[in-house]
Amino acid sequence: MSELILLGDEAVARGAIDAGLSAAFAYPGTPSTEIYQAIEDYAKKHGHHVRGMWSTNEKVALEEGVGVSYAGRRAMVSMKHVGLNVAADPFMNVAVSGAHGGLVVVVADDPGMHSSQNEQDSRFFADFAMVPCFEPADQQQCYDMTREAFEVSETHQVPVLLRLVTRLAHSRSRVKLAAQRAQNVAHFVDDPRRFILLPGNARKAYASLIDKQTALQAYGESSAINPLTLRGDKCPGILVSGLAWNYLQEALGTGLEQYNLLRIGFYPLPIKKIRQLLDASSEVFVVEEGYPFIERYVSALGLMTERPIRGKLTGHLPRMGELSQDDIKRCFGLPINPSLKIAGLEDVLVGRPPSLCDKCPHTDSYLAINEVIAEFNPDARVMGDIGCYTLGAMGPLQGIHSCLCMGASIGMAIGVVHAGISPALCVIGDGTFTHSGMTALLDAARDNTNIKVFILDNSIIAMTGGQPTAATDEEVVDLVAGLGVPRAHIRIVVPSPHKKQHTTETIREELAYSGLSVIIARRACVTYAKEVKLQKENRANKHTIEVVSV
């Protein structure tokens, strides 16, 4: 089919496949999850040879992608914005070493924090690493820019960041497809020294990255992705990027014809075009989704006053959350249509907070933990982590008292003990444990720190749609033992109402022990029971899968 209706995530996936993708790696995280899932589904359905997997975490995923690029083939790595923090080490360094086969890192930001801890803007990471960044405005650009990103990566031998946002990743539109390109033939990079970042090599590679900036800057100046339209001298101007272009069109309509306009879809910023816009405009509005990234550059943090700049830094647009048509109308002094209001509606419609699924094993885990804590120390705190079990923080359970980032629960519990409060308790899921909890447990095992770690093993990554975990069941036990936890204090419980007495007795016994304990609460997710069964079968036969491995 030459046209399809696709999510933004799916358009990126199909763009990568049609660009000659050889391998894809990802860690699930809203709003990026569907990118790898779409690649996997396409490969299985059409017998298309693309290798890949759900990786242990984002850092590993990027390193796997770098390995594919080193071998001359095209790789895509996808993650959500906070995942780029996890992958920052290889991301910053592969910018220096450069790419060989095309390497595209897709990061889906989450303005408004629909399912995230912050509103982080990944354009800053691209700028920090001095690598090019594409920012599509619609699903067609998601497809086209993905294909172009691979070209830029191989032409300039740099990794490329493709930035999405939630509203684009999870909305659908018609996408016109182009001819599929052939995959590269595997061939090692000619000079491996640029991937050996010893100081002597790294200095040369870094100098090369700096030299590439001139060509990348010229690409942005000449690219049709950054179109400049000058309608008249001293008209007001608008500088808009990515998805914000859609909001702007809807808010201003034909009124856009009264403005000089520069659209940004590729970074580094086209300085010459921005200079032309400023020279031709009486004032400039900067409209962008996320942080005031462009506005800070253009306004020099408000120190430049030759042209009035209106945007997030000046309070004309909100600093927090997603943009809306009404936000833009307010910024441009346009009237806002009143929203529909029904008298008494607020009295009968009450917002419902998210909650754990009915019969969820995590509920039974928290009930048992809470019961023992009430006996042991009602003021005790349980360090929490990221997963669907984070919803245990809500009433009536209120089972955890922190949630910072992936894997932080164990490290924070260690810190609580070092602060003088012992024992400390923490909760982590099986997926998050293998993502970034194992290293902290290694610290606890080395010191035999008096913490009680509850690993809630539901055999799947449920929060993001049922992706496979890296380890479950006895694999988790072996991992914990391999990290140095004595098997006598690795306890298995089944979180269910009829086994609650055994669970609470086990917790009491381990609280009485002055040292490291790991209690594994093992029961499969009720929502994804069929998927758990299928994934365990796939795990047993993992070497027989020919297309994208799961």
N, C-alpha and C positions, 0 to 999 in steps of 0.2 A: 504494500500500500504506500502511495506517495504522500498521504496525509494521515495523521493520527491525532486523536484527542489525548493529551498527555499532561500529567502533573509536571511542574517545574523539575522536580527530582527525576521523573521518568524521562523528560526531555534531555537532561544532562546525561543520563545513562545511555539513551539511544544515540546521542551525539558522540559519546565515547566509543560505542560499538562501531558506529559508521566511520569513525576516524581511524579505525584499525587497531583498536584496543586489544592487547594480549593478556592483561591481567588486571584484576581489581581487588582492592583490600579495603576493609572498613571496620569500624566498631559502631554498633547501633546507638543512635542518639537522635531524638527528635529535635529539629525537623529534617535530618539528613538520611534517615534510615532507608527510605524507599529507593535511594540511588543504587546501592549495591543490590538490594532485593530485586530491582528491575533488571539489572544486568544478569543476575543469576537466573531469573525466570526466563529471560529471552534466550540465554544460552541453552537451557534445558529444553525449551520448547522447540527451538530451531536447530539443535545439534551444533550450535556455534561454539568453536573451540576458544573459550576464554577461561583462563585459570583464575583462581582467587579463593578467598575465604573470609568469614567473619574472624577478624584477628583478635588476639588476646586483649590488646588495647590500641589506642591511636598511635602511640610511639612505635610499637611493633609493626602496625599496618604501614606506616610511612617507610620504615626501614625495609620492609618487604618490597614496597613499591620502588624504592631506590635501587634495590638489587635487580629488579626487572629492568629498570632504566640503564643500569650499569652494563647489563647484558644486551643492550641495544634495542629493546622492545618497549612498547608503549604501555604505561601503567597509569591507573587512576586510583587515588586514595581519597575516601570521603569520610567526613566526620562532622559533628556539630561544633559550634564555636569554642566551648570549653574544652572540647577534645583537642583543639589545636594547642592549648596550654600543655597538655600531656605530650604532644608530638613536637613541642617547640625545639627541643635539643636537635633532633635530626633535621627539622625544617630549617633552622638557622644555618646549620652546617652544610646541608645539600645546596643551599643558595651559594655557598662559597665553592664547593666542589663542582657544582653545575650538574646538568643532566646530560645523558647520552641519548638513549631513547626518550621519547616524549614522556614527561612526568607532570601530571596535573593533580593538584590537591584541591578538592572541592570542600568548602567549609560553609555550612548553613548556620547563619546567625539567627538569634531569636529575640528581636526587639519586642518589648512587652513582657518578656520572661514568661511565656506561656508554659514552658516546661524546663526552666533553667534557673540557675542561681544568679545570673547577671545578664547584662545586655551587651556584653563585649562586642566590639567592632573589629572584624578580622582584617580590614584594610590597613590597620596599624601594623599588624604582623607582616603584611606584604611590604609595606614601606620600611619597616624595621630591617627586614631581610634583604631589601633592595631587589625584590623579584616582581615581575609584572603581575597585575591583577585585572581580571575581567569582572564586570558587575552587570549582569543582564537585567533588562527591564521587564521582559515577558518570556513566555515559554519558547517562542521561536528563537529569541536571542540565547536562551539556555542551550538550545540545540546547536545553533550556529557558533556561538562563542566557545563551546566545548571543543568543537572541531578545530576552530582557529587557535585555541589555546595549545593544542598539541603541535600545530605548525610553529607557533612562536617558540615553544619549548625546544623543539629540535633545531630550528633556525638559529636561535641565540644560545642554545645549550644551557638553558636555565629551567628550573622548576617554575611552574605557573600556578597561581592561586586563583580559583574561581569562587567568587563570593555570592551566595544566595541569602535570602531572608525568608522567614517563615511563610509570609503571605504568598510569596512566589513559589516556594518549594511545594506548598500544599494546595495550590489552585490549578485548575485545568484550562487549557486552551488548545486551539488547533495548531499543529506543527507540521510544516512541509519538510519532507525528508530529502536528503541529497544522496548521491551514489555512494555506496560503501567502499571504503579504501581497503587495500590489502594490508595485512599485518606486516611489520618488519621481520626480517630474518634475524635470529639471535646472533649477535656478534659483540665481543667485548670492546669496551672503550680502549682506544689506541694507547693512551698514556695514563696508566693507573695512578701515576703520582698525584694527579689532581684530586683523587679520592683518598689519598693518604695524607690526612691533614696534620702532619707534623709541622712545626712552625715554619721551616724553610719552604715547604710546599704550600702551606696555607697562605703565606704572604703573597706568593705569586698568584695563587688562585683568587685571593681577595682583590688583588690589583686588577686581575682580569674581570672580575665582577663589576668593579668600579668603571672600568673601560666600557663595559657593555651598556652602562646607563645612557650614554649618548645615543646609541642606536635604539634603545628602548624608548627614549624620549622622542626621537624622531618618528618612531612607529606610531606613538600616540598622537603626535601632531598631524600626521598624514592620514590616519585611519578614519574611515567613515563611521566607525563606532563612536567617535567624539565629534558629532556634527555641530558647526557653528553657523547660526543664522543671524545676520545683522539687518534689522529692519529700518533703522534710522538713527541718525546722530543724536545723542542725548536722550534717547528713549530709555526707560528703565530696563534693566537686564535681569535675566534669570540664569543661574547656574544650577543644573539639576542632575542627579545621578540615579542610576539603577531603577528600582521599583517606584521611587518617588515620582518619576515621570508620569506614571499612570494616575496617581492622585492629582498631580498638577493639571493634567488634561481634563479630568473630570471636574475639578474645582473651577478652573478658569474658562474652559470651553473655547469659544472663538476669541475670547479676550486675550489669549496667548499671542494673537497677531499684533498686539500693541507692544510687545516686548522683544528685545534682543535675547537670543537664546543659545546657550551652550549646554549640550547634553554630554555627560561623562559615562562611558562604559568601559574604559581602559585606563589603567594607571601604569607608570607614573603620569601625573597630571600634565596635560598639554599646556605648558606655561605660556607659549606664544599666543595660543587661542584665548587663554584667560586674559592675557594682556590686551588683546584686541577687544574682548567683551568689556573690560573695564574702561578702556579709552572711549568706547562708543556709547557708554551708558551713563545715565545720571545717577543711578544707584543700582545695586545688585542684590537680588534675593538669592540665597543659597538654600536649596531644598534637597535634603538627603535623608535616607533612612538609616538610623543608627546614630553614632557619635557625630559631632560636628567636625569630621575629619577634613573635608574640603574647606570648610569655613575657616578653620584654624590656619590653614596654609594661606588662603586668600587674604584674610584680614590681619595676618601676623598677630593673632591673639588680641585683636582690637587696637593694636598700636598704629596700624596704617589707617589714615583718615582721608586720603585723597578722594575716595568714593565711599558713600555710606553703604555698609554691608548689613543686610537684614537676614537673620537666621536664628539658630539655636543659642548661640553665645549672646545674642542681643535680646533674647526673650521673645522674639517675634514668632518662633516656633518652639514647641515643647522639647525639653531635653530628654524626657523619659517616655518610653513606650513607643508604639507604632504611630506613624503619621496617619492622618485621615484627611478627607476632603474638607471637613469643617476646620481642621487646624490650618490648612492652607488658605481657606477663605478668610479666616480671622487675620492671618498674616498679611493678606493683600487688601484688607479692609472691605471685603465683600459681605453681603448679607447672608445669614445662615438660616435655612429653612427650619422652622421649629419641628421637633420630633413628635411623633404621635404619642399622646398621653391618654390613658384611660383611667378615669377616677376610680380609686379604690384598688387598683391593680397591685400596688405594693403591699397591700394588706393580705392578699391571697397567694401571691407568688413570692416565695422566699428562696433565696439562693441556697443551694446545697453544696457544701464542701466536698471534695473528692474523698472517697473512702475505699478501703480494701474490699475485694469481691466477697460475696457471700460464700461461706465455707472455706475461705482462704486459709492455708496452713499458717501464714504469718500471724493471723489473729490469735490462733491457739498458742503460738510461741509467746506472744506478748502477754496473754492472759496468765500464762504460767510464770513468766519472768516477773510480772507485776505482783503476783501473789507472794512470791518468795521475797521480793524487795520490801513489801509491806511488813513482813515479819523481821527481816534483817536490818533494814534502815530505811524508813519512809522518805528520808531526804536524799537517798542515793540518786545519782544521775546515770543515764545510759547514753553513751556516745553512739550516734546513729550514722547512717551512710546513705548512698544514693541508690535507689531501686524502688520497686512498688512498695516495699516494706517501709519506706520513708513515710507513707501515709499512716503508719502507726503513731506518728506524732500527733495526729488529730484526736479529738474526743470521740468516744469515751476512753479509748485506750491510753493515749498520752504516754506511749511506751518508750519514746526516745527524746533526748533533750539537746541534740545537736545534729546538724547536717551541713557539712562544709563543702566537700568535694569528694570525688571518687576515691575510696580507700582511706579516707581521713579518720574513720572511727577508731581503728586500732592504734594509729599513731597518737590520736588525742587521748585515748585511754592510758597509753604509756605516759604521756605528759601529766595526766591527772595524778598518777601514782608518784611521779617524780616531784610533783608539787606538794605531796604529803598526804593525799587522800587515797586510802587503800582498803580493800581492793577496788578496782575500777571495772566497770562493765561496758561492753560495746557490742553492737549488732552490725553484721555485714552479710550481704547475699553471696551466693556461690559465684555469680558472674562478676560481681565487684571484687570479690576476694582474689580471683585470678587476674583481674584487670590491674589492680594496684594495692591489694591488701597484703599480698604475700611478703613483700619486702619489710613492711612494718612488723609483721608477725615474726620475721627472722630476728629483728631487734629484740622483741619480747622474749623469744626463745633463748637468745644468747645471754640475756640478763636474768632469765626466769622471773620476769616482772609479774607482779601479782595483779594480773588482769584476767577477766573472764570474757572470752570471745565467743559470741554466739554466731555461728555461720548458718544462715537460713537457706538451706539447700532445697529449692523447689524445682531443680533440674532444667531450668530454662531462663532466658532473659525475658521476663514477662512484660516489663514496663514499656518496652519499645516494640512489642508485637510478636514475641515468641521466637527470638533468634536462639541458636544453640549456645550453650555455655562451653567453656574450654575444658571444664572438669565437673563431674558430678558423682554422687554415690561414693563408692570406695576409692575412686580417683582422688576425691577431696581428702579423704582420710590419709592416703599415702602422701599427698602433697604436704599436709600439715605435719605428719611424722617426719618427712624428709627435711622440713625446715627446723627440726630439732625439738618439737614438742613431744614429751614422753607419751607413749601410747596409753599408759595408765590414766592419763588426764586428757585423752581425746575421747569424749563421750558421745554416743549416738542416742538421740531421742526421736520419737515420732510425735510431732505436734498435732494432736487430735483430742477431742473431748474425752474419749474413753481411755486414753493413755496419759492423761494429765497428771495423775498421781506419780507415775514413774518419772515424768519430766520434772516435776517440782522437787522430787526427792533427789534427782541427779543434780539439779542446780544447787540445792542445799549442801550436798556433799562437796561440790567443787568450791562453793563459797567458804567452806570450812578449811579448805586447803590453801596454804599461803604460798602461792606460786602461780605460774601460768596454766590456765585451763582453756580448752577449746571444746565447746558443746555444739555439736552439729545437729540441727533440727531438720530432719530429712522427711519431706513428704512432697510429692509432685504437685505442681500448680493445677488447680481445679479448672481454670479457664482454658488452659492449653494442654489438657490431659492427652488428647490424641497426638498433638505435635510432640509432646515429650516422648511418647512411645515410639513414634516414627524416628525421632532424632537418636534415640538409643539404638534403634536398629541400624541406622546409618553409621553411627559411631562404631558399631561392631563390624560393619562392612566398609569402612571408610576407604580402603585401598581399591575398591572396585568401581568407584565413581569416576566416570570418564570426563564429564564436562566440568562445570564449576563445582568444586568440592564444598560440602556443607559440614 
